[in-house]
């Protein structure tokens, strides 16, 4: 049942705070990685009985359960608002994009059975009941063009385009926030987009040996000019000529605080940057969660924090599956 906005803000802040107090985040994250078996980890996280499945299927069920519990809880919190902020809906629709990618991949493999999808009802704009017609699934959605996905040859370009479209939708929704948290949330989301661009550009340089002009065609841009003045990609474009082993140059960039430490044999490490930024991103979300309690900010930050927890749950589960010592 929806409430008036001020009542909903207070209620959601209280419920979300209580949820975070029980979460495996911060210092409690290590508890996830101290579990030695999938049943042990399951008992730690879920109240329902563990299904009797082979480990390979159990791991899949485990990851699905963790994600569904997170998504369902977010929707239940969001539905306390008569009209949830656009940014909340758009954050949730990240999983709509993931569903669409999964559908296209399944169809390309020639599979007749609909894949398991993440249920974000009533906030999805896709008609999953139209399976297996990608054209009908995407009809009247912002992703109608995606129905042109015909083979795995299309995958890279189509998924790049839909990722760009989603990020722009998300950025637009962040800029629609009118309360006192707007500036801080804009700064946080922009920083994430820029760092993701940096990390992706570095991966293309290091692992795929792409030239600068090729890399530019796979960055996310705010505008259509795609140059060094672009809000999302401008600094990244400038960095394409920087030497990968020149710490001095990279230490003057906006990602300086996320760089791997300097050393005699230093070379930039994109995985380190990605992990360091993720830790920073979640830490900032924890701070902002309490800074603006009477706004949409706590729920935005709850999503960020809990999504990170789901990723850590998945990593802990995979480590057990692979027999990696979690101690």
N, C-alpha and C positions, 0 to 999 in steps of 0.2 A: 504494500500500500504506500502511495506517495504522500509526502508531507509538504508543508510550506517550506520554502528554501532555508530559512534560518533554523527551523527545527531539524530539517534534514541534515544541514551542515553539522550541527551539534551531535546528532545521533550517529552519523557516519564517522565523524572523527573519533567518537567514543568506541564504536564497534571496531573500526580499523586499528585503533591503538591497542585494543585488547587482543586482536588477531596478531599483531606484530610482536606483542610480548610473549607469545607462544611459538613464534617462528624460529627457524634455525638460520639465523642471520647474525652478523657480527661475530662475537666470541663463541656463539653457540653453533656456528657453521661447522666447526671441527667435529661436533657430535655426529654429523652425517657421515663423515669420512672415517669414523672410528668403528662403524658397524662392519661385521665380518661376513655377513650373509644377507641375501635378499630377504628371507623371512624376518630376520632381525630388523632390517631397515624398514620393511613393511609395517611391522608392529609398532615401530617408533612413530611412524607418520600417519597411519590410517587406522580408523576404528573398525572398519569392516573386515571380515575374515579374509585371509589370503586365499586366492583361488588355487586349486590343484592343477598346476600346469607345468610342463617342462620349463627349464630355466630360460631358454631362449624366448619362449612365449610369455613367460612370467615377467621378464625384463620389459618387454613391449607393453604388457598390461600395466606394469608399475609406472612407466613413464606417462602412459595415457591417463591413468588415475590421478597422478600428481598434477598434470596440466588441467584436466577437467575440474578438479577441485578448486584450483586457482581461478579459472575462468568463471565457474559457477558462483563462487564467493564474490568476485568482482561485480558480476551482474546483479547479484542480490543486494549489494551495497548501492550500486548505481540506481537501482529501481526505487530507492527511497525518495528520489527526486522526481517531481512531476515532469520536468523537462531537463534531463541531464545535460551538462555542458558538452558542447560539440567535441572538445578535446577528449573527453572520456570515451565517447562512442568511437571516435577515430582510433584511439589507442587499441581498443578492443578489436577493431576491424583489421588489425595486423593479421589476425588469425583467419580472416576471410581471404586475404591474399595468399596465405599459406595453404588454405584449402584449395584454392583455385590452381595453384602450382601442382598440388598433389593430384587433383582431378586430371589435369592435362597430361601429367606423366603417366598416370594409370591408363588413360586412353591410348597414348602412344605405344604402350606396351601391348595393347590389344586385349587388356583384361576386361572382362564383362561385368565383374562385380564391383560395385561402388566402393571406393576406399573409405576407411574410417575417417570421419571429418570432425573438426572441433566445432561444437555447437555453441554459437553465440546468439541464438534466437533471443529476442526479436530484432536484433541489430544487424543481421546480415542482409545484404542487398542481392544475394544470389538465390536462385531457385534450384535447390539441390534435388527437388522432386522431379526435375526434368532430365535427370540422368538417363541415358549417357550423352545427351545432346549438349555439347559445350555452347552452342549457339543459344539454345533455350535457357541454359543455366545462367548465362550472362546477360540475357535480354533485359533491357531497361535498367541495367546497372552501369556504373562508371567504367566497367571493364568489358563492354560489348566487343571492343576491338580484339580482345584476347581470344575470341572464338576462332580467329585465324590461325591459332596454334595448331599445326598439322603434323609435325614430326619432331624428333629430338634435335633436328637441325635448327629448329626455331627456338629451342629452349633458352639459349644464352641471351639472344636479343629480346625475346618476349619477356623473360623474367627481369632483365635489366630495366626494360620500359615500365613494367608494372611496379617494380621497386621504386623507381623514380617518381611515378605517379603517386604512390602511397606516401612517400616521404614529403612530397609537396602538399598533399592533403593534410598530413599531420601538422606540418609547419603552419599552414593556413588556419587550422583549428586552434593551435597554440596562440596565434595572433588575434583570435577572437575573444580570448580571455579578457574580461574587463575589470576584474577585481585587483586587489593590491599585490597579489602574487604574480601578476602577469610578467613583469620585468624579469624576475628571477627565473621563472619557468622558461621564458623565451631564451634567456642566456644559457640555461642548462640544455635545452633541446638543440639549440644552434651548435653548442660545443660538441654534442654527440654527433651531429651530422657531419661537422667538419672533421672530427677525429676519424669517423668511419671512412670518410673520403681519403684521408691520409693513409690509413691502414690498407685500404683496398688498392690505392695507387702503389704502395710499397710492395704489396703481394704481387701485383702485375709486373712490376720491375724486377723483383728478386726471383720469383718462382717461374714466371712465364716469359721473362726476358723481353717484355714489350717495350717498344720505343715510345717516346713522349706523345706523339700524335695519336698513337693507338690508345694509350691510356686515357687521354682526354675524352675519348668517345665512350668511356665507361665510368665516368664520374657523375655524381649527382649535382645538378645545377639548380640554383634558385630561378634564374632568368633564362632567356633564350640566346643571349649573346655568347655565353660560354667562354668567357675570357678571364683575365687576371683580376678583374674587378668584381667577379661574382661572389656573392656572400657565402655560398657553400663551398665553392671550389677554387676561388681565386688564389689563396695562399698555396693550395695543393699544386696548382698548375706551376707556380713559381718554383716549387720544390723539385719538380721533375728533372731539373738540371743540377741539383745539389748532389755532391758525391756521397755515396752511402756510408763511407768510412770517415766522414768529416764531422766529428762531434761538435766542433766550434760553430759550424754553420747551423746545424740542427738545434743547437742549444739556444739559438736566438729566435726560434719559431714559437708559435702558439702551443705546440705540443711538447715544449721543453720539459715540463714537469712529469711527463709520462715516458721519457726516454730511458732506455737501459743505461746503467751507470757507465761513466767514462772509464776507459782502460787503455793500455798500450796497444792492444789489438782490436780496438772498438770498431764495430760496424753496427748499423742500425738494426734493431730487432722488432719487427712489426707485431709479433705475438706478445712481446713484453709490453709494447705500447697499448695494445688492445686490452690486455689484462689490467694494466695499471689504470687505464681510463675507466674501465668497468668498475673497479673498486672505488675510484673517485666519484663516479656517476651515482652509485648507490649511496655512498656516504653523503653526498649533497642532497639526495632525495630524503634521506633520514633527517637531515637538518631542516629542510624546507617543510617536511611533514608537520612539524610542531610550530613552525614560524607563522603559518597562516591558517589556523584551525577553522575559521569561519568562512572558508572558501572551498572551491573544488580542489585546491592544492593537496590536501591530505590524501584524497583518493587517487589523484595523479601519481603521487609519490608512492602510495601503497602498491599500485600496479607495478612501478619500476622495481621496488624492493622485492615484492613477491615473485615477479617474473625472474629475477635473479636467483631467488631461492629455488624455483623450479629447475633452473639450469644447473644449480649445484646438486640438487637431488638426482637429476639425470646423470651428472658426472660421477657421483658417488655410486650409483647403481651400475654404471658401465665399468667402473674400476673393480667392483666385486665380480662382475661377469668375466672380466679379463684376468682375474686373479692377481690384480695389483695390490700390494700391501698398502692399506689405508691408514696404517698407524702413524 
